[in-house]
Amino acid sequence: MRKLTDYQWEIEKIEELKQLENKPKLLMQSCCAVCNSWPLEYLYSIFDITIYYNNSNIYPRSEY
């Protein structure tokens, strides 16, 4: 049986985090700016974010 994600519960937890005096830290993996733009914009007001850039799928190596 497939486990379903309770997104309402997830949203409620995020709302609780917004009420904290200090932002929790979040390490966010980024493969590129395009993939990161919306999540970063959304999470910026909730977390103290550190971005870890890693995209080993870029080819050729000179593009990296």
N, C-alpha and C positions, 0 to 999 in steps of 0.2 A: 504494500500500500504506500502510495506517495504521500509524503508529509507536505502539508500546505503552509505557506508563510502567512502569519497573521499581521497584515500590513497596518491595521488600525493600532495594534499593540506597538508596533515599531514607531509609528507617528507619535503616539502618546509618550514613548520613551524620549524621543527627540524633543518634544515640548517640555518635558521635565528638565532636560539638559539646558534648555534656554533660560530656565529660572535660576541656575547656579550662579553664584557670585563670580567664580573664576571659570573660565572656559576649560573644558577637558582637552588634553592633547590628542591629536590624531595624526598618524603617519599615513600619508596617502600616496599610493604608487601611481605614477603617471607614465603612460607610454607616449603621449603627445598632447599638445595644447588643445586640439579639437575635442578629444575624448574627455578632457578634464574641465573644460570651460563651465558647463552647467553644474556639475557636482561641486566644483570649487566655489562657484558663486552662491550656491545654496548652503553649503556647509560652513562658509567663512564666518558667518555671524554666530555660529554655534560652537565651533571648535577653534583651538589654537593649532593651525595646520602646518605640518612640515611635509613638503613634497619630495618624494623619492622618485627621480626620473630613471627609468630603465625600459629600453625597448630594443631587446636583442634581435628582434625580427626585421630590423631595418637592413636593407641590402641595396647597394653594395656598402661596404664598410665606410667609404668616404661620405656617405649620406648621414652617418651617425654623428 
